[in-house]
């Protein structure tokens, strides 16, 4: 089977938007980056919080963390996207719901729902990594912090978490890569990211190979940059004598 490649299609004028087809892809590229970055910040903060809750000596708080993980980890991501876009706005107070659905720009609606969905879904996975990292530390670290007069929150902040985060840099990197890839599902609710722009390019130009090859390369490029940056972070925070340390 021969494929009639035409890479010049990207420089042709798009039917609307006063830009080229490459401009469409570039716009989607920026949306993908923005959604992935914001969702990761949310995932890291929420995941860290619930990861801590799962390790505290309080059955209620630990149970809350467990329920969060089981809820978000056992529902398919695409289902969660539609819940966030179609169901959650209906559960908000009436004034906020009307404002969100009627007055807020649709693109912002798609963006907010996508960030919340991706962030909280990934947070459940980050939570388990933080929990495992804290529990993998020697018990003497926690006991030493408490013996020095630190409160339990201070022990987590100054003793346990700094060491736990160093342990989980590699799995955190994997979660960041998965988050970038999972962001493509956001196009199902209307977010105009790279996946959506590639589909639009296909609809108007009928060049499937070029459009999806381009976004494949773009996703690979994003993840290679993430891997490179996280490898620098891993070398920077590595503890001598620890796992992988010298």
N, C-alpha and C positions, 0 to 999 in steps of 0.2 A: 504494500500500500504506500503510495507516494503522498506526501503532504505538501501542499502549496503554501509554504511559509511566506508571510508578508509582514516583516517587522516595521515597515514604513507606515503601517496602519496607525501606530501610536502617534505619529506626527500629523495625522489628518485632522481636519476640523470636526469636532463633535457636533451632532445635530442641534444641540442646545447647550447653554451654559457659557458661551463665548470662550471656549477653551478647546484643547485637543483631547484625543482619547487618553494620551499620556497624562494630561491634566486631571482627568477623571480618576485614573489610578493613583496619582499623587495625592489627590484629595482623600481618597479612601485609605491610603497609607498613613496619612496624618491622623485620621480618625482612629485607625487601629492602634497606633502608638498611644494616643491620648486615652483611649478606653483601657488599654492594657496597663498603662502606668497608674491611672487612678484606681483601677480595680486592685492592683497589687498593693498599693498603699493601704486600701481598706482591708484586704485579706491579711496583710501582715499585722495590722493593729488588732483587728478582731480575733484573728487566729491566735495571736500571742495572749490576749486576754483570756480566751476560753482554754487555751493550753495551760495557763497558770491555774485557772479554776479547777481543772481536772487533777491537779496535783496537791491542792491544799487539803489540810486535815479537817474538812467540813463536808459531810455527806450531801447536804443540800446544794452547796456550790458545785461540788464535783458532779452531782447528778444533773445540774443545769448544763454544765459543759458537755456531758455525755449525750444528753437529749439534743443539744445543738448539732453535735457531730453526726448522730444517727439520722437526724432529720435531713440535713443538707447533703449528706454523703449517699443516701439511699434513694434519692429522687433524681431521675434523669435530668441532665442539665437543660436540655431543650424544653422539658416540661416546666422547669423553674423559670426559664425566660418568659414563657407565656403567662405564668402565674404573676410574675412581676409586672408585666405589661397590661394584662387584662383583668387581673383579680385584685392585686394590691391597691391600685388607685381607687377601687370601689369600696375598700375597707377604711380608707382615710376619712377624717372628719369632712362633712359635706362641703364646707367652704374650700378646704384645701383640695378636695377631689375635683370640684368644678374648676378651680384655678388650674390645676395640673392638666386636666383633660381638655379644657376649652381655651385657656388663655396662654398657656406655655407653648412655645414653638415646638412643633412635632419632632424636629431633630434633637432638641434638648430632652424631650420626653424619652426618645429612644436611647439617648446617651446615658441619662440618669438610670433608667431601668437596666441597661446593660452593665453599667458599672456596679450597681447594687447586686445584681444577680451573679456576675462573675466574681466579684469580691467576696461575697458571703459564701458562695460555693467553694471557692479556693480556700477561704478561711478555715473551713472544716478540715481540710487536709493539712494546712499549716498548724492548726491546733494539735493534731496528733503528733506532728513532728516536734513541736515545742514540748509537749508532754513527755514524749519518749526521750528527748534530750535531757530534760530536767531529771527524769527518773534514772537516767544512765550515769548521772554524776555521783561520785562517792557521797554517802550519807554524812561523812565527816564535814563536808563543806557547809551544809545547812546547820549542823550542830555547832560548828565553830562560829558561824555568824551569830547564832542566837546566844552562844556563850560570851561573845564579845559585847553583848548588850544591845544588839540590833533587834528591831522588831521584825516580825515575819515579813511584812512588805519590804522593809529595808534589806532583809536577807535576800529576797528574790531580786530586788533591784541592783544591789551592789555585788552580790556573790554568785547566785545561781544563774540568772539570765545572761550575764556577760559570757560565762563559760558555755552555757547551753547553746547560744546562738553561734558560737564558734564551731560547735560540733555539727550543726545542721546546715552549714553553708551549701554543701553539695546537693542534698535533697531539696533545699530551698531553690536552688538553681533549676532543678527539674520542674518544680512547681511554677516557676516563672515562665519557663518554656511552654509548659502545658497551658498556662493562662493565655499566652499570646495565640496559641493555636485554637484554643476554645473560643476566643473572641470572634472567630469566623461565624459561629452559630448565631451571634447577635443579628446577623443579616436577616434571620427568619422573622424578626419582629419589626424590621424596617430600618435598622441602623445602616447607614450608607458607608460601610467600611470597605476594605479591599475586596472581600468576597462579593459584596453587593455590586461594587463598581465593575468587577470582572464579568459578572452576569449581565450587567447593563451593556457593557461593551460588546458582549456576545450577541445580545438582542439586536443591537443597532448596526453591527459590522459583520456578524456571522464569522468572526475569526476566533474560534474557540481555542485552538492550540496556542496562539500568541497570547491571548488574554490570561489564560490560566497558567501558562508557563511563566508569564511575567509575575503573577502574584505568588507563585510557588517560589521563585527566586527571591522575591521580597520577604516572604516569611522566613526563608532560610537565612537571609542576610540579617534580619532582626534577631533571630535566635543565636546566630554566630556572635553578634555583638554582645548579647546578654551573657553568653558563655564566656567570652573573653573578659568582660568586666567582672563577672563573678569569680573567675579564676584569680584575678588580681586581688579581689577582696579576700578570697580564701588564703592566699599567700600572706596577705597583710595581717590578718587576724590570727593566723595559726599559732598555737602555743607550743613552745619547745617541749618535747617529751610527750606531747599529745598525739592523737591519731594523725598520721601524716606529717607530723612536725619533726624537726631535726634537733 
